[in-house]
Amino acid sequence: MKKTIIGVLTWRSGRTFAEPGYFKKLFQASKRLGVILYLFSPQDVDKKAKLVQGFYWSRDKGWLSKRFPWPDVVIDRYRYRSDQAFKKYLDFRKRNHMHYANNRLANKWKVHQVLSAEPSMVKWLPETYLYTEERIAKLLGSYSLVYIKPVNGTGGRGIVKVERVGNHYELLGRNDQRKKIKATCKTLMETTKWLDTWKRKDKWIVQQGLHIDLLPARSVDVRLLIQKEETGVWDVTGMGVRIGPIHSATSNLHGGGQAKELASFLESLFGAERAQMIKKECHQLAKRTALTVERHFGRMLELALDIGIDVNGLIWLIEVNPKPGREIFRELGQMKTYQQAIERPIQYAKYLASQQ
């Protein structure tokens, strides 16, 4: 019986890849699941010959390259490192000459527009607009806390928390290198000037701040991973709590955050019954988000949701990530969930290939 051939589209420079640790785990899983898997970038494809100069991992020799047959299915894990690389990637995807397991997701603003047009989603969405000085003034008039985010940012980079404290404004953020940045401004005009310097040329959104400091002086959120399982059905693989460092605008693990087991954390704050209700609602939110996103942007493989739970136990959707990590489960010692999170993309790709 012919083995399924899965290509993984990724950024590379020589034999340096964007996510080497994850890809090594993916190769190990591909052997267990009986498929042929290789990495490739747009420049590795010979469309006329229907061949790909792919890369695979050898425990003894490291990354090796050889000519592979055309993939039955492609998993898109491309994370661009420059505007030029992004343009090449976009051009490659637009050719639409491969069978993809997952489509591209638009930027934060477009995703928010799509989700906010779905009546069943509105209750979970913080008030969000494209950034203007008028919008931030209005939001800071309604809320004591707002967030400024780049529409294309990832990993907590570039996010600024602006808090109105008495008659001044306190700003806390992380730059492109994830270094903490702090500032205090006396007036709203001074605040917007500071933000204009911070924003540079990128598009930004301004968002209602959420009081998700369930622990003093720390940002806390829930990372939920929902994936297609081996028959193409959406299923929540796992959830965990991320706790940011003291006085940090974000809770990202690679920004110094730590992971905690969800059930025990929620029970300590809200009691067992309320904790179970919150968990159930997070599952509902995840499935509705996945179906809504897929209906508008096309087939998806997996999504990570960053979910805020405020001090009153209300649930908010903070962000949707179409190319998520899964290290939170390893941090929590949930190795069965971690393995499943790695295997599910391959299982779904294998299922897709069988349906062609």
Steps between C-alpha positions, in 0.01 A plus 500: 500500500636843400605719792350848531752771411473814715696817424546763770537851357739706713753781496863395477843648443741225394430226752369737765125470556246714685388230747769229511394350833139458395597361159720232656201388708288504186744267323492257792118503489498443122694176546254379763207584272650344187521804271779664299560855623744769389558875540525740209495870412362670186843499333523119531211420265545383141145533371575372148666180621249465788791451742607675820849538645389420853671465837472233766650440842757233581589449865858411397563750217263790567304665218540324166360585158380294204248506216152401610183426303222759485316507836151361535426767761691807625495631857575874495728598791669790321607777739664776303810681627492806269266691267682351202452144630133573567448623142660182358282292728182684395584463131559128553172447685300691240612257228276244673674204335521283813238340721514680837375377835468860620431839348653831599330703771473877460637757745351573842272776374347298216451201730325724752271636226404147395436379855308813604264450203396164650222570758587198715860626541437861604466436875858369513671783306662803665418836340759539222578764232771599259730738686438875480559770761123551520437130564755468778363816663147357485601159636705652782192706585293181528761269652796560728703248301560451126743298288676610182600211271665471157257333259770254387686451830576164661645375827403810696736724300398864470202483737453801731270518802376853573343556842333817622610546862361813666605795285781326306557201272730201558628310196650155503602295199746271323704600198589279201768326709241442778686740731277673757436870436344734763394863482281750687318780318329796668237564231311315230678710235839398640379137500395504134831662398688223682285238328557661157874459554451140612267404213722612213347411159304187597121478529373459854181425684380645829307265726300518818723398790391202705554462872654154471749553783362204693828509689637833632706697243502212248330445164320165493333331205400157372669342196262256330602278207220375272595267213343285233521137605557202272151513343497877445290597804599796719598395852661683793838334556583680822506817708736662746543822695781742416618737773714794395797638697431775754400827328498353150253598225485141373495143631692328215724214617792615284464845660572351843154370586426175680238229447246369751244220481160648416251317722685543829580865424138588422367302796728693737344826379139419411420163662451163331151560354579840347837371373324218313257749343789723386678203345182393316448853365863511379430183297186661353694814411777295334264298279297801391820691424643213295180459297466876441863540397483199269178621337661832406866414439478141374627172638701512821707240681539633852450823693632626831273734692621743764206535737472756777304424815429818692466543876124440470550168320388637161669355189659709223667402174830688483668352193491219242824339376490268194858368538522432871765357726414222743777531756258594777405131532862396542545777758201356688639145482199391291709286267207298359325823399829639365550191281141517378542870416798409278337197337160648416617721207657191338190290566276762343731544199495123453120505514487782242723303265268199527203718401654623173 
